[in-house]
Amino acid sequence: MLLRVHVDARGLPVQIEVASSSGSRELDRAASNAVRRWRFRPATQGGEPVSGVVNVPVTFNSGR
């Protein structure tokens, strides 16, 4: 699956969109909730942090 994450200048995810679903609403929700707790290194422009968008691929593994 692929999440599109809008990150503010502080590195906080402010909006998360499912760009490509896993096929399971529960897995999509679990991945979005996990990424919501992440902190990112914000993009910079002219040496100053700025908001940006990053695509985050998520792979699920059954653990076997």
N, C-alpha and C positions, 0 to 999 in steps of 0.2 A: 504494500500500500504506500501511498505518498501523501504527506501532509504539507500544506502550504502555510507557513507560520509568519505572521506579521510581528516583527520585533521592534520595540520602541528604542529610543536612544539610550535607555538605561540597561538594555539587554533583556527586558521582560517580554514574554510572548503576550501580545494584546489581542490577537485574533488567530484562530486555527481553523483551517478549512481542509476538508478531505478532498484532495485533488484526484486521488485514485483509490477507490475503496478496496478493502480486503475481501469484500463479499459478505462480511459479517458485521452487523450493526454493533454488536457487543465488542468485537475486537477494535473496530474503528473508534468507538467511544473510549475504550481502555487506552489506546495509543494516544488519543487527544488529551486525555486526563494526565497521562504520564508526561507528555511534552509541555503541558501547561505549568508543571512544576520546575521545568528546566530554566536555567539562566544562560543567556547567550552572550558572546562577545559582540557588541554592536558594530555595525559597519561604521566607517569613518569617512569624512569628507573634509579636506583641508585640515586634517589632524583632529577634528571634532567628531564625537559620536553622533550618528544620525539613525533614524529609523530605517528599516529595510524589510525585505521579504526573503525567506530562505525556504527551500524545499527540503523536507526531511523524509528520506525513505525509511520505512519500518518493515522489518521482516519478522514474522512469527515463526517460532520453532516449537515443536511439540515436546522437546526435551528428551526425546528418545535417542 
